[in-house]
Amino acid sequence: MLLWSFVTALFFLIALIWYFTSTEERVRRWVGLLSIVMLLANAGISLFPLDKSIRLGLDLKGGTAFLLELEGQPSPGALQQATAVIRKRVDKFGLSEPIIQPVGRNRISVQIPGLAEAEKNSARQQLSKVAKLEFKLVHPQSGQLLAEVQTGQGRIPPDYEVLSFAPEEAKASGLRQILVKRRAEMGGKYVRRAFRGFDEVGRPTVVIEFSDEGSRRFGAITSGNIGKQLAIVLDGEVKSAPVIQSAIFRSAVISGGNMSPKEAEDLASVLENPLEMPVKLLEERGIDPSLGRDSILSGARAAWVALALVVLFMVAYYRAAGLVAVLALAVNLFLLFGFLAQFHFTLTLPGLAGVILTIGMAVDANVLVYERMRDELDAGKPLRQAVTVGFERAFSAIFDSNVTVILVAVILMWLGSGPLQGFAVTLVLGIVANLFAALVVTRNAFEWLLASGWLQRLSMMRILTRPSFPFLAWRRTASWLALALLAAGMATFFLRSDKLLGVDFVGGDSLTVSYQQAASIQEVRAALAEAGIHPSMVQYAREYRQLSLQTRYGEGERALQILQNKLPTARFANARLDSVGPVVGEELKGRALLALSLGLVAILLYVTIRYEWSFAAAAALGQLHDVFLAVGFMAILGQEFTMPLVGAFLTILGYSINEKIVISDRVREAARLRQAGTFAEHVNSGVNLTLARTLITGGTVLLATLSMLMLGGPVISPFALAILIGVLGGMFSSHFLTPGLMYWLHELRGKGPHPLGRPAAQSA
């Protein structure tokens, strides 16, 4: 599969370069068609068979739950360190979006989706291995002394001890034990990085890189003991004992034995993330989806209805061109899910937020092209020329809006973890698919229709005819209104944050009960909701006939009483109540804030380079307004803040910049073409020229979110509500706030140079 992916990517890249550089229309059509067929074939192979291709997350499919316990009397710091280390180890399984929570004072709950039996063994080792690494010098007469001890003729020196070789090393070398110093020359705290490597004959090894202090220490140890053996000891077992040939400073290598590449990868993972205290595995069980089957089914129905509404609208409004847009959207989604399957990424609810954003951007790309075509047709140009110019003039807005979103997504992939990474991966793949669908599939389809003579004219509906609304005249009123709404919303959030933040952020009670007859997740949630309890997670472990749910602190016992009273046929009993820590710990919060901050900085830099600083600052401030507005309104409505809502806010962030870039592109175009008028007139004209596009794109996204809001059920609806508020807020800011900020920031420059080279005197 890897070789096939590489070959396909190479041929596809060649075809794409050929497509965009060829001047022969006939050649372009065939090369474009070839690239489309190649990519669709690659996606189809990855998706077959469908039931085994895409890995679903814990919220959509369930998985395996492990309960770990720290041995001894751990401090709160030890529990936090163990939680962080286990998270890093589990992340080595790929973007599986696990749930990892401290439980009580000395336990850790780990839930991993979609583990096969072979992967479960690896997971058990990853979770429970302490990874205490030591470098110990071997006694010069180790073999001789051990033989004498076995015959009763010798004694072990007091400062030495006997250690056993790891099974794989013992099998390879034929040695079972070795005599090493009790005191280690160096420990594992100096390891900076560990990774899998290969020796000269291709056998897997583990390469250990040291920190600067570790390099100095290891260099001193090896330079002073050339010709001696140095044992590499992991958790009391000797992994290898090579002879020191020369001074070594930067790295050490664990080799020998018959390690498989997977075993070497696992060993590197635990060496890079050692535990301070040993842990033991208390419990392992299979679990149902955390969203519940009812929520998943209602969410799927809502998604299909939303997609159908978008398709019907595009066909009804753009007619023949709408059919081409639907074809491009189908190719987009097919490629997106093909990429997810090919690279074995996990799809969860935050990932589905990325899919929603992809659909919105896919529709927007086609709308941008079609509205540009309409402008050219209105100017009296023939159809073929209107199509060509429409694509050329829409290219910059499509490219810039997608690139700005992908900048944030890449930073989230780099710095984020869990749901943030899942959202980012889905979004990156979706944008790649979107760019291909918008710039190759749609254009190629039009070229074939024109060449075959099937397309003689373009008939489209029109909702606006040359609008000239004075948006800038309302900028002050809009700004005061926005400030008032933001102040009310954020004040509510901070004043009620203790009640608004869910278990994912602050921890709570974890209740596990046995049952005789399973009630549906929907019935459980409904019974608790009547009493004002909204559990963040409800899961069945049917193999053990157990139901687990997480509530706010102090609500666990009351939740059990309600379930026993409201659902007597289930016979809930034998409750175990624990406190659980937050899924989103301080480290994850810090990384998430850093990722989002760097993402906004990246957008600022990119838009400044492509446009100018006032455009960039206005767009960034508009983005922040849209997200904070959604946060504030959700707080005013009393909605609990959970991880799915984080996915919704990220969706708003991506969708918002898309609108701002489109308007900025129109303003820049007016300035570059040196059209008559002041800068204020250019800004107002740019907003009006994109008004139809905004209403159409925003309308299709609103159709999708309204469908999810009304049909998605109690778990999906808050997620859809946040996106709905964000989209409406984005439409408001894109037309009233961002243009006003753009104009105001430009005015601050006084009589400086006009953006994009126009004389400043004309901006008065």
C-alpha positions in Angstrom: 0.0 0.0 0.0 2.9 2.4 0.8 4.6 1.8 -2.5 1.3 2.2 -4.4 0.7 5.5 -2.5 4.1 6.8 -3.5 3.8 5.8 -7.1 0.3 7.4 -7.3 1.4 10.6 -5.7 4.4 10.9 -8.1 2.3 10.3 -11.2 -0.4 12.6 -9.9 2.1 15.4 -9.2 3.5 15.1 -12.7 0.0 15.2 -14.2 -1.0 18.2 -12.1 2.1 20.2 -13.2 1.4 19.3 -16.8 -2.3 20.3 -16.4 -1.5 23.8 -15.1 1.4 24.5 -17.5 0.0 23.1 -20.7 -1.4 25.7 -23.2 -3.0 23.1 -25.4 -6.7 22.9 -24.4 -7.1 19.3 -25.7 -4.0 18.1 -23.8 -5.2 19.9 -20.6 -8.6 18.1 -20.8 -7.1 14.6 -21.1 -4.3 15.2 -18.5 -6.9 16.6 -16.1 -9.2 13.6 -16.7 -6.2 11.3 -16.1 -5.3 13.0 -12.8 -8.9 12.8 -11.6 -9.2 9.1 -12.5 -5.8 8.3 -10.8 -6.7 10.0 -7.6 -10.2 8.5 -7.4 -8.8 5.0 -8.1 -6.3 5.5 -5.3 -9.0 6.6 -2.9 -11.3 3.8 -3.9 -8.6 1.2 -3.3 -8.0 2.7 0.2 -11.7 2.7 1.0 -12.3 -1.0 0.1 -13.6 -2.8 2.0 -15.6 0.1 3.5 -16.4 -1.5 6.9 -12.6 -1.9 7.6 -11.1 1.1 5.9 -11.9 4.2 8.1 -11.0 4.0 11.8 -13.7 5.5 14.0 -13.0 7.1 17.4 -14.2 6.3 20.8 -17.2 8.6 20.4 -18.4 6.9 17.2 -17.4 3.2 17.6 -16.0 2.6 21.1 -12.8 0.8 21.9 -10.8 -0.7 24.8 -10.6 0.8 28.3 -7.6 0.2 30.6 -7.5 1.1 34.3 -4.0 1.6 35.7 -2.9 2.0 39.3 0.3 3.6 40.5 2.1 1.4 43.1 3.1 2.7 46.5 1.9 6.1 47.8 2.1 8.5 44.8 2.1 12.2 45.2 -0.3 14.4 43.1 2.8 15.3 41.1 3.6 11.7 40.4 0.0 11.1 39.2 0.2 14.1 36.9 3.6 13.0 35.5 2.3 9.5 34.9 -0.8 10.8 33.1 1.4 13.0 30.9 3.8 10.2 30.1 1.1 7.7 29.3 -0.5 10.3 27.0 2.7 10.7 25.0 3.2 6.9 24.8 -0.4 6.4 23.6 0.1 9.1 21.0 2.8 6.9 19.4 -0.1 4.7 18.2 -0.9 7.5 15.8 -3.8 10.0 15.7 -6.2 7.7 17.6 -7.6 10.5 19.9 -7.5 8.5 23.2 -9.2 9.7 26.4 -6.8 9.7 29.3 -7.9 10.8 32.8 -6.6 10.6 36.3 -9.0 8.7 38.5 -9.0 9.2 42.3 -5.5 9.6 43.9 -3.6 6.8 42.3 -5.4 5.6 39.2 -5.4 6.5 35.5 -8.2 5.6 33.0 -7.0 5.1 29.4 -9.5 4.6 26.5 -8.1 3.8 23.0 -10.3 3.3 20.0 -10.2 0.4 17.5 -7.4 -1.8 18.9 -6.9 -5.2 17.2 -5.8 -8.1 19.4 -2.2 -7.7 18.4 -2.3 -4.0 19.2 -3.8 -4.7 22.6 -0.6 -6.6 23.6 1.5 -3.7 22.5 -0.8 -1.2 24.4 -0.5 -3.2 27.6 3.3 -3.1 27.4 3.3 0.6 26.6 1.0 1.5 29.4 2.6 -0.5 32.2 6.3 -0.5 31.4 8.2 1.9 33.8 11.2 2.4 31.4 13.8 2.9 34.1 17.0 3.1 32.0 20.4 2.6 33.5 23.9 2.3 32.1 26.1 0.0 34.2 29.6 -1.2 33.8 30.1 -5.0 33.5 32.7 -6.8 35.7 35.8 -7.7 33.7 35.6 -11.4 34.7 31.8 -11.6 34.6 31.6 -15.0 32.9 34.3 -16.5 35.0 32.9 -15.3 38.4 29.3 -16.4 37.5 30.6 -19.9 36.6 32.5 -20.1 39.9 29.4 -18.9 41.9 27.3 -21.6 40.3 29.9 -24.3 41.4 30.1 -22.8 44.9 33.7 -21.8 44.5 33.2 -18.0 44.2 31.4 -15.1 45.6 29.7 -12.0 44.1 31.7 -8.8 45.0 29.7 -6.6 47.4 29.4 -3.7 44.9 28.2 -5.9 42.0 24.9 -7.7 41.3 23.7 -10.3 38.9 21.1 -9.3 36.3 19.4 -11.4 33.7 19.4 -10.6 30.0 16.1 -9.8 28.3 14.6 -12.9 26.6 15.3 -11.7 23.0 18.9 -10.8 23.9 19.4 -14.1 25.8 18.1 -16.1 22.8 20.4 -14.2 20.4 23.6 -14.2 22.4 23.2 -17.5 24.4 23.9 -15.7 27.6 21.4 -15.7 30.5 23.0 -13.6 33.2 25.8 -10.9 33.6 27.6 -9.3 36.5 27.2 -5.6 36.7 27.9 -2.8 39.2 25.1 -2.0 41.6 25.6 1.7 41.1 24.6 3.0 37.7 27.0 5.2 35.8 24.2 7.2 34.3 20.4 7.1 34.3 17.6 7.7 31.8 16.8 11.3 32.8 19.4 12.5 30.3 17.7 10.9 27.3 16.4 13.7 25.0 15.0 11.5 22.2 14.7 7.8 21.3 13.8 6.3 18.0 14.0 3.2 15.8 17.0 2.6 13.7 18.7 -0.2 11.8 22.2 -1.7 12.0 24.5 -2.5 9.1 22.7 -5.7 8.2 19.2 -4.2 8.5 18.2 -5.4 11.9 16.1 -3.0 14.0 17.8 -1.1 16.8 16.9 1.7 19.2 18.9 4.8 19.0 19.1 6.9 22.2 20.1 10.6 21.9 21.3 12.4 25.0 20.8 16.0 26.2 23.8 18.3 26.4 24.5 17.3 30.0 23.9 13.6 29.1 26.4 13.9 26.2 29.1 15.2 28.5 28.5 12.5 31.1 28.3 9.6 28.6 31.4 10.9 26.8 33.3 10.8 30.1 32.1 7.3 31.0 32.9 5.8 27.6 36.3 7.6 27.2 37.4 6.4 30.6 36.4 2.7 30.1 37.5 1.8 26.5 37.7 -2.0 26.1 35.1 -2.6 28.9 31.5 -3.8 28.5 28.7 -1.3 29.3 25.3 -2.9 30.1 22.2 -1.0 28.9 19.6 -2.0 31.6 15.8 -1.3 31.2 13.5 -2.1 34.2 16.1 -4.4 35.7 16.7 -6.4 32.5 19.9 -6.2 30.4 18.9 -5.2 26.8 22.5 -5.3 25.5 26.1 -5.2 26.8 28.4 -3.9 24.0 32.1 -3.4 24.4 33.2 0.3 24.4 35.4 0.7 21.4 35.8 4.5 21.6 34.5 7.6 23.3 30.8 8.2 22.5 29.1 11.5 23.2 25.8 12.1 21.5 24.0 8.7 21.4 23.9 5.1 22.3 22.3 2.1 20.5 20.4 -0.8 21.8 21.0 -3.6 19.3 21.2 -7.4 19.2 18.4 -9.8 19.8 15.6 -10.4 17.4 13.6 -7.3 17.8 10.9 -6.6 15.3 10.5 -3.1 13.9 7.3 -2.7 16.0 9.1 -3.9 19.2 11.9 -1.4 18.5 9.3 1.4 18.0 7.6 0.5 21.3 10.9 0.3 23.2 11.9 3.7 21.8 8.5 5.2 22.9 8.8 4.1 26.5 12.5 5.1 26.7 11.6 8.6 25.5 8.8 8.8 28.1 9.8 7.0 31.3 7.6 6.8 34.4 8.7 7.9 37.8 6.7 5.3 39.6 5.7 1.7 38.5 2.1 1.1 37.5 0.1 -2.1 37.2 -2.8 -2.9 34.9 -6.0 -3.4 37.0 -8.6 -3.8 34.4 -9.2 -4.1 30.7 -12.6 -4.0 29.0 -14.4 -3.2 25.8 -16.6 -0.1 25.7 -19.4 1.2 23.6 -19.3 4.5 21.7 -19.3 7.5 24.2 -21.8 9.4 22.1 -24.2 6.5 22.2 -25.7 4.6 19.3 -28.9 6.7 19.3 -26.9 10.0 19.0 -24.7 8.5 16.2 -27.8 7.4 14.2 -29.5 10.8 14.7 -26.3 12.5 13.8 -26.0 10.4 10.6 -29.6 11.2 9.6 -28.9 14.9 10.2 -25.7 14.8 8.1 -27.5 13.1 5.2 -30.4 15.6 5.3 -27.9 18.5 5.5 -26.0 17.2 2.5 -29.2 16.7 0.5 -30.3 20.2 1.3 -27.0 21.7 0.1 -27.1 19.6 -3.1 -30.7 20.6 -3.9 -30.0 24.3 -3.3 -26.9 24.3 -5.5 -28.8 22.5 -8.4 -31.9 24.7 -8.0 -29.8 28.0 -7.9 -27.0 27.3 -10.4 -28.8 24.6 -12.5 -26.3 22.9 -14.9 -23.4 24.6 -13.1 -24.9 23.3 -9.9 -24.6 19.7 -11.1 -20.9 20.3 -11.7 -20.6 21.7 -8.2 -22.3 18.6 -6.8 -19.9 16.4 -8.8 -16.9 18.4 -7.4 -18.4 18.0 -3.8 -18.8 14.3 -4.3 -15.2 14.0 -5.5 -14.0 16.1 -2.6 -15.7 13.9 0.1 -14.6 10.7 -1.7 -11.0 11.9 -1.7 -11.2 13.1 1.9 -12.4 9.7 3.2 -10.0 7.9 0.9 -7.1 9.9 2.5 -8.4 9.1 6.0 -8.5 5.4 5.1 -5.1 5.4 3.3 -3.2 7.0 6.2 -5.2 5.2 8.9 -6.3 8.3 10.7 -9.1 8.1 13.3 -12.4 9.9 12.6 -14.2 11.4 15.6 -16.8 14.1 16.2 -14.2 16.9 16.2 -12.9 15.3 13.0 -16.5 15.5 11.6 -16.3 19.2 12.3 -13.4 19.4 9.9 -15.6 17.5 7.3 -18.4 20.1 7.8 -15.8 23.0 7.3 -14.5 21.2 4.2 -18.1 21.0 2.7 -18.6 24.7 3.4 -15.3 25.6 1.8 -16.0 23.3 -1.2 -19.3 25.0 -1.8 -17.7 28.4 -1.4 -15.0 27.7 -4.0 -17.7 26.8 -6.6 -19.8 29.8 -5.7 -16.8 32.1 -6.1 -16.1 30.7 -9.5 -19.7 30.9 -10.6 -20.2 34.4 -9.4 -17.1 35.5 -11.3 -18.4 33.8 -14.4 -21.7 35.7 -13.9 -19.8 39.0 -13.8 -18.0 38.2 -17.1 -21.3 37.1 -18.8 -22.9 40.3 -17.6 -20.0 42.2 -19.2 -21.0 40.7 -22.5 -18.1 38.1 -22.9 -18.8 34.8 -24.7 -19.3 31.7 -22.5 -16.0 30.1 -23.1 -14.1 33.2 -22.2 -16.3 33.9 -19.2 -15.5 30.4 -17.9 -11.8 30.8 -18.4 -11.7 34.3 -16.8 -14.0 33.2 -14.0 -11.6 30.5 -12.9 -8.6 32.8 -13.2 -10.1 35.6 -11.2 -11.4 33.3 -8.5 -8.1 31.5 -8.1 -6.4 33.9 -5.7 -9.4 34.1 -3.3 -9.8 30.3 -3.3 -6.0 29.7 -2.9 -5.5 32.3 -0.2 -8.6 31.3 1.9 -7.5 27.6 1.8 -3.9 28.3 2.6 -4.7 30.5 5.6 -6.9 27.7 7.0 -4.2 25.0 6.3 -1.6 27.1 8.2 -3.7 26.9 11.4 -4.4 23.2 10.8 -0.7 22.3 10.3 0.2 24.2 13.5 -2.5 22.3 15.4 -1.2 19.0 14.0 2.3 20.0 15.2 1.5 21.3 18.7 -2.0 19.9 19.4 -3.0 16.5 20.9 -6.0 14.3 20.8 -9.1 16.0 19.4 -7.1 19.0 18.2 -5.0 16.8 16.1 -7.9 14.9 14.8 -9.7 18.1 13.7 -6.5 19.4 12.1 -5.7 16.2 10.2 -9.2 16.0 8.8 -9.1 19.7 7.8 -5.7 19.4 6.1 -6.8 16.4 4.0 -10.1 18.1 3.3 -8.4 21.3 2.0 -6.1 19.3 -0.2 -9.1 17.5 -1.6 -11.0 20.8 -1.9 -8.3 22.6 -3.9 -8.1 19.7 -6.3 -11.9 19.5 -6.7 -12.3 23.2 -7.2 -9.3 23.9 -9.4 -9.1 20.7 -11.4 -12.4 18.7 -11.3 -14.7 21.7 -11.7 -12.6 23.3 -14.4 -12.0 20.0 -16.3 -15.8 19.3 -16.2 -16.5 22.7 -17.8 -13.9 22.2 -20.4 -15.3 18.8 -21.5 -18.9 20.2 -21.5 -17.8 23.1 -23.7 -15.7 21.0 -26.0 -18.5 18.5 -26.5 -21.1 21.2 -27.2 -23.3 20.1 -24.3 -23.0 23.4 -22.6 -24.3 26.3 -24.8 -25.3 28.8 -22.1 -25.2 29.3 -18.4 -28.5 29.9 -16.7 -28.4 30.9 -13.0 -30.8 32.4 -10.5 -30.0 35.8 -9.1 -30.8 37.0 -5.6 -29.1 40.4 -5.9 -28.7 42.9 -8.8 -25.8 45.3 -8.3 -26.2 45.8 -4.5 -24.9 49.1 -3.1 -25.6 48.9 0.6 -23.5 51.5 2.6 -21.7 49.0 4.9 -19.0 51.4 6.0 -21.6 53.9 7.1 -22.8 51.4 9.8 -19.3 50.6 11.0 -19.5 52.6 14.3 -23.0 51.3 15.2 -21.9 47.7 14.3 -18.7 48.1 16.4 -20.6 49.3 19.5 -23.1 46.5 19.1 -20.3 43.9 18.7 -18.5 45.2 21.8 -21.8 45.1 23.8 -22.5 41.5 22.8 -18.9 40.4 23.4 -18.8 42.1 26.8 -22.1 40.5 27.9 -21.0 37.0 26.6 -17.5 37.0 28.0 -18.6 38.4 31.3 -21.2 35.6 31.6 -18.5 33.0 30.7 -16.0 34.2 33.3 -18.6 34.7 36.1 -20.2 31.3 35.5 -17.1 29.4 34.3 -17.3 27.1 37.4 -20.7 26.0 36.3 -20.1 26.1 32.5 -16.9 24.1 32.2 -17.6 20.4 31.9 -15.8 17.3 33.1 -13.5 17.4 30.1 -11.9 20.6 31.5 -12.3 20.5 35.3 -12.9 16.9 36.2 -15.9 15.4 38.1 -17.5 12.2 39.4 -17.1 8.9 37.6 -20.0 6.5 38.3 -19.8 2.8 37.3 -22.9 0.6 38.0 -23.9 -2.9 37.1 -27.3 -3.6 35.4 -29.6 -6.5 34.7 -31.3 -5.1 31.6 -29.7 -2.4 29.5 -31.5 0.8 28.9 -30.7 2.9 25.9 -28.2 5.8 26.2 -31.0 8.1 25.1 -33.2 6.9 28.0 -30.3 7.4 30.5 -29.6 10.9 29.3 -33.2 11.9 29.3 -33.8 10.6 32.8 -30.8 12.6 34.1 -31.6 15.7 32.1 -35.0 16.0 33.8 -33.1 16.4 37.1 -30.6 18.9 35.6 -27.7 16.5 35.3 -26.0 16.4 31.9 -23.3 13.7 31.9 -20.3 14.4 29.7 -19.9 10.7 28.9 -22.2 7.7 29.0 -20.7 4.3 28.1 -21.6 0.6 28.3 -19.1 -2.1 28.9 -21.6 -4.9 27.9 -19.1 -7.7 28.4 -19.1 -6.9 32.1 -22.7 -5.6 32.2 -21.6 -2.2 33.4 -22.6 1.3 32.7 -20.2 4.2 33.3 -21.0 7.9 33.2 -19.2 11.1 34.2 -20.9 14.0 35.9 -19.9 17.2 37.6 -18.4 16.9 41.1 -21.1 16.0 43.7 -23.6 14.7 41.1 -22.6 11.1 41.0 -24.6 9.7 43.9 -27.7 11.7 42.9 -27.3 10.3 39.3 -27.4 6.8 40.7 -30.6 7.5 42.7 -32.3 9.0 39.7 -31.4 6.1 37.4 -32.7 3.6 40.0 -36.0 5.5 40.4 -36.6 6.5 36.7 -35.4 3.2 35.1 -36.3 0.5 37.6 -36.3 -2.3 35.0 -32.6 -1.9 34.4 -31.8 -2.7 38.1 -28.8 -0.5 38.5 -26.7 -1.5 41.5 -23.2 -2.1 42.9 -22.0 1.5 42.3 -18.4 2.5 42.3 -17.9 6.3 42.6 -14.5 7.9 41.8 -13.3 11.4 41.2 -11.8 11.9 37.7 -9.4 14.6 36.6 -9.9 16.6 33.4 -9.3 15.1 30.0 -7.8 18.4 29.0 -5.0 18.9 31.5 -2.8 22.0 32.0 -0.3 20.8 29.5 -2.9 20.3 26.8 -4.5 23.7 27.5 -1.1 25.3 27.2 -0.3 23.5 23.9 -3.7 24.3 22.5 -3.4 28.0 23.3 0.1 28.1 21.9 -1.1 26.4 18.7 -4.0 28.8 18.2 -1.8 31.8 18.9 0.8 30.7 16.4 -2.0 30.0 13.9 -3.3 33.5 14.2 0.3 34.9 13.9 0.8 32.7 10.7 -2.4 34.1 9.2 -1.3 37.6 10.0 2.0 37.1 8.3 0.6 35.4 5.3 -2.2 38.0 4.7 0.3 40.8 5.3 2.6 39.4 2.6 -0.3 38.7 0.2 -2.3 41.8 0.9 -1.1 44.3 3.5 -0.9 44.6 7.3 -4.3 46.5 7.7 -6.1 43.7 5.8 -4.4 41.1 8.0 -5.1 42.8 11.3 -8.8 43.4 10.3 -9.2 39.8 9.3 -7.6 38.4 12.5 -9.7 40.7 14.8 -12.8 39.6 12.9 -11.9 36.0 13.5 -11.5 36.5 17.2 -14.8 38.3 17.3 -16.6 35.4 15.7 -15.1 32.8 18.0 -15.6 34.9 21.2 -19.2 35.7 20.1 -19.9 32.0 19.9 -18.3 31.3 23.2 -20.2 34.2 24.8 -23.6 33.2 23.4 -23.1 29.6 24.5 -22.3 30.8 28.0 -25.5 33.1 28.0 -27.5 30.1 26.9 -26.0 28.0 29.8 -24.5 25.4 27.5 -21.8 23.1 29.1 -18.4 23.5 27.5 -17.1 20.1 26.3 -14.5 18.8 23.9 -17.0 18.7 21.0 -17.6 22.4 21.5 -13.8 23.0 21.0 -14.2 21.4 17.6 -17.1 23.7 16.8 -15.1 26.8 17.8 -12.2 25.6 15.6 -14.7 25.2 12.7 -15.8 28.8 13.2 -12.2 30.0 13.2 -11.5 28.3 9.8 -14.8 29.4 8.3 -14.4 33.0 9.4 -11.1 33.6 7.7 -12.5 32.3 4.5 -15.1 35.1 4.3 -12.6 37.8 5.2 -10.1 36.7 2.5 -12.7 36.8 -0.2 -13.6 40.4 0.6 -10.0 41.4 0.9 -9.3 39.9 -2.5 -12.0 42.1 -4.1 -10.6 45.2 -2.5 -7.1 44.4 -3.6 -8.3 43.7 -7.1 -10.0 47.2 -7.3 -6.8 48.8 -6.1 -4.6 46.9 -8.5 -6.8 47.6 -11.5 -6.6 51.3 -10.4 -10.3 51.7 -10.5 -11.6 55.2 -9.9 -12.7 56.1 -6.4 -11.5 56.4 -2.8 -10.2 53.6 -0.7 -13.5 53.7 1.3 -15.4 53.3 -2.0 -13.2 50.3 -2.9 -13.9 48.7 0.5 -17.6 49.2 0.2 -17.7 48.0 -3.4 -15.7 44.9 -2.4 -18.2 44.0 0.3 -21.2 44.5 -2.1 -19.6 42.5 -4.9 -19.2 39.5 -2.6 -22.5 39.9 -0.9 -24.3 37.4 -3.1 -21.5 34.9 -2.6 -21.7 35.3 1.2 -25.5 34.9 1.3 -25.3 31.7 -0.8 -22.3 30.1 1.0 -23.6 31.2 4.4 -27.0 30.0 3.5 -25.8 26.5 2.5 -23.8 26.2 5.8 -26.8 27.4 7.7 -28.9 24.7 6.1 -26.5 22.1 7.2 -26.2 23.3 10.7 -29.9 23.8 11.1 -30.4 20.2 10.1 -27.9 19.0 12.7 -29.5 21.3 15.3 -33.0 20.0 14.8 -32.2 16.3 14.0 -28.9 15.7 15.7 -30.2 14.9 19.2 -29.0 16.2 22.6 -25.3 15.4 22.1 -24.9 16.8 18.5 -27.2 19.8 18.9 -25.0 22.0 21.1 -22.2 21.4 18.7 -24.4 22.5 15.8 -25.7 25.5 17.8 -22.2 26.8 18.4 -21.4 26.6 14.6 -24.7 28.3 13.8 -23.9 31.2 16.1 -20.4 31.4 14.7 -21.6 31.4 11.1 -24.1 34.2 11.7 -21.5 36.2 13.7 -19.0 35.6 10.8 -21.5 37.0 8.3 -22.0 40.1 10.5 -18.3 40.7 11.1 -17.3 40.1 7.5 -19.7 42.9 6.3 -19.7 45.4 9.0 -16.7 45.0 11.3 -13.8 43.7 9.2 -14.4 46.3 6.4 -14.7 49.1 9.0 -11.5 47.9 10.7 -9.7 47.7 7.3 -10.7 51.3 6.5 -9.9 52.6 10.0 -6.4 50.9 10.1 -5.8 52.4 6.7 -6.8 55.8 7.9 -4.3 55.5 10.7 -1.5 55.5 8.2 -2.4 59.1 7.4 -0.9 60.3 4.1 1.3 57.3 3.8 1.4 55.1 0.6 -1.9 53.7 -0.5 -2.1 49.9 0.0 -1.0 48.0 -3.1 0.6 51.0 -4.7 -2.3 53.6 -5.1 -1.7 57.2 -4.3 -2.7 58.2 -0.7 -4.4 61.3 -1.8 -7.2 59.3 -3.3 -8.1 57.6 0.0 -9.6 60.7 1.6 
